[in-house]
C-alpha cells in the first residue's frame, strides 16, 4: 500500500506540476520519491481549497480540509490511514525527519485561503507565504541534504519557495480573479493606479490597461529580487540534489521572462 501511495503522488506531480516533475528526475530515487510525496500532500490541500468543485461552499471546503488535517495528525502519530497522499507524506516526513510544524503552518495558510481574498501589503502577503510556500522549501531541505548546517541553508530554501509562489501569482492572476482572489499586494497595485475592480474589469472585458501592465512589471521585478535572494542557497545543497533545484530555479524563473514577452497579459491568459 505504501508503494502504491508513493506512485499516486508521483502521478499527481507528473500531471499537475510538470516543471517540478522534470526537475525531480535529476534526483536519486529515494529523494525523488519523498519530493513526490510532499508535492502530493500539498496538491491535495490546494485542490480542496480551489478545485473541490465549482459549487462547493466554503463550509464544505473547510470540512474537507478538516478531514485531511485529521488524517494527517493520525498518520504522523503512527496511525493507519487510507488517503494515499497522507500515507506517503507522513512516511517521507518520518524518514527524513522533517519538522511537523512545517506541515501545520502549511495547513494554516491553506485554511486562510477559504476566507482571505486580499493582502493589503507585501508584509501581509509575506506572512501568508510563510505557510503556503516558504515551508515547502523548508520541508525539502532535509530531503535534499546540505553541505552546510541545515539552519544555514533554510533561509534560502524559504526564499525560493516564496519566489516560486510569487511567480505563480503573476502567471495565474487572471484565474485567481475568477476565484475572487487578488494575491498581488494592494499597495503595490495602488502605486500604479490599479485596484481589484480595475483588474476585474480588464479580465471581464479583455481590455488592456497601461496601469495594470506597469503594476505587473513591478511585481515581476519584486519576484526577480526574491530569486536573487534565494540563488546562493543552491550551492549549499548536497551535490546530488543541487542540479534538480538549479533546474527548477531556471525553469520557473523563465516563466517571468515568458510573462514579460507576452506583454504582461496574465490578466487575460495564462
N, C-alpha and C positions, 0 to 999 in steps of 0.2 A: 504493500500500500504506500509506503514512503517513497519508493522509487516512482510509482505512478503519480504521486503528488508532485515530485520534482519535475516529472515530464510535463504535467499540466502547466506548471509555472513556465517551463521553457517555451511551451506553445503560446502562452499568453504573451511572453516577451517577444517572440518572433512575429506575432500577429499585430501587436499594438505599439511596440517600441523598437522599430526597425533599426534606428540609429544605434541605440544601446545594444541591441542584439548583435549587430555586426561587430561592434567593438568587443563584446564578450567572447567572441570566437578566438581572440588572441590570448585568453586566459587559460591556465591549466584547468583540467576538467573539474576538479573538486571546488576550486574557487568560482568557476563559471556557474556551476550548479547552485551555489549559495547566492550568487548575484541574481540568477533567475528567480530563486525563491523570494528574495527581498522585493524584486520587481513585482512578482505575482501578488504578494500581500498588499503592496501599495496600490497596485492596479485595482484590486478588488474593492478596497476602500473608496478609491476615486470613482469607480463605477457606481457604487451605492449613492454617492453624493450627486453625481452628474447624469448617470445613464441607467438608473434603476427602471426607468420607464417614463415616457413623457407625461403620463397622467399621475405619477406617484406624488403624493403630498409630502410636505416637509416632515410631517409626523411619521409617515411610512418610511421615509428615508432614515429618519432618526432611529426608528425601531430596528431597521435592518443593520444600522451601524452598531446599535446596542448588542445585537446578536453576534456580530463579528467580534466586537470587543470582548464579550463574554467568552466566546470560543477561544480567543487569543489568551486571555488570562488563565483559562483552564489548561490550555496546551503548555504554556510556559511553566506551569506548576506540575507538569508531568502527566496531565490527564489526556485521555484519548479523545480525539476529535475526528469528524468525518470531512470537514472542509479542507480540500487539498492545499490551498494556498496557506492556510493557517498551519497545517501539519508541517509543510515544507519549511516555512519561515521560522517556526518555533524550533525545528531541528537545526536549521542554519544558525539561529541565534545561539543555541546551546553549544554547537560545535566550535563556533568562532568567538564565543564569549562576548557577544555584543551586549552592551548595557541595555537593560529593559526600558530605561527611561526614554531612549530614543524612539521606541515604538509608542510609548504613552504620549509623548509630545506630538508625534505624527498624528495619532488618532484625535487628539485635541484640536489640531488645526483642521483636520477633515470635518470635524463636527462644526467648527465655526463657519465653514462654507455653507451650512444649511441656513444660516441667519445673517451673516455679514456679507454685504454686496459691494461695499465701497471702502477705500482706505484713504483717509484724509491726507496723510503724509507718507514719505518714504520710511520714516521711522516706524509708523504703524504697519506698513507692509513688511518691513524687515522682521518685525515681531511675529507676524503670521508665517513668514517664510522660514523662520527657525524650525517650526514643526512640520511644515509642508515640504521643505526642500533641504535645508541645512542638515537636518537629522538623517536624511537619506545618505548624504555624503559621510556623515559620522558613522552610520551603520556599516558603510563599505570599508572603512579604514581597517578594522580587524580582519576582514576577509581578504583584502588586497595585500596587507602586510606593509611594513615600512622599514627603512634603513636608519631611521632616527627614532627617538622615543615617540610613542603614539601621540602624546599630547602636543608634540611639536608639529605633527602633520595635520592634526584635526582642524585648526582654523582654515587651512587651505581647502580641505575637503568640504567644509561647511560653505565656504565661499563659492566653490564650484557648483555645489547643489543650488545655491541661490542664482548663479549665473545661468544655469540650465533652465531654472524656472522663469526667470525674467525673460529669457528667450521665448519660452512658451507663451508668456503673457502677451508679448508682441505679436508672435505668429498667430495666436488664437483670439486676438482682441475682438474680432467680429463674432466668432462663435460664443465667446463669453458674454457679449452684449445680448445674444439671443437667449441666454440663460438669466439675463437681468443683472449680470455682474460686470464691474469695471475694476480690474486689478491695478491698472496704472494709477499711481498716486494722484489724487485730485489736485494737490498743489502744483505738481509738475504740469498737469494739463492746463490748469488755470493760468500758469505763467505764459502760455501761448494762446490764451483766449478760448480754451476748449473746456467743455463740461460734458457730463454724461448725456444730456439732451442733444447736444450737437453731434456726439458720436452716434447716438441712436438715429438721429435724422439722416446722417450720412449713410449708415447701414441700410436703412429702410428705402432711401431714395436712390442709392447708388451714386450719389453726387460726391465729388471730391471737394475738399476744403483745404486751403493752404495752411490754415492754423493747425489742423489735425496732422498734416504732413510734418510740420515743424515740431509738434509735440512728440510724435513717434520717433522722429530723428533724435530728439533729445533723450528719449527713453532708450534708444539703441546705444547712444553714446554712454549713458549711465551703465548699461549692461556690459559694454566692452570694458569699462573700468573694472567691473567685478571679475571678468575673465582675467584681466591683468593681475588682479589681486590673488586669484586662485592659481595661476600658472606655475609659480615656483614650487607648489606642493607636489607636482608630478615627479620631480627629481627626488623627493623624499619617500616615494613608494618603493616597494620591493621591485627589483629588476624584472621579475616575471609578470608583474602587474602594470608597470608603467606604460608599456605600449598600448594596452587596452584603454587606459584613461587618456593618454595622449590622442588616440584616435577619436574617442568620444568628444574630447575637447575641441579638436579641429572640426569635426563634422557638425557639432552643434553650434560652434561659433560661426561657421559658414552660413547658418540659417540667417544670421543678421545681415550678411552680405547679400543673400538672396532677397531679403525684405527690402534692402536698400535699392537693389537693381530693379525691383518691381515698383519703385516709386513710393514706398511706404503705403501700399494699398491694402494693408492687412485688415482694415475695417471691412473691406468688401470681399476679399478672397484670401484663402489660406496659402 
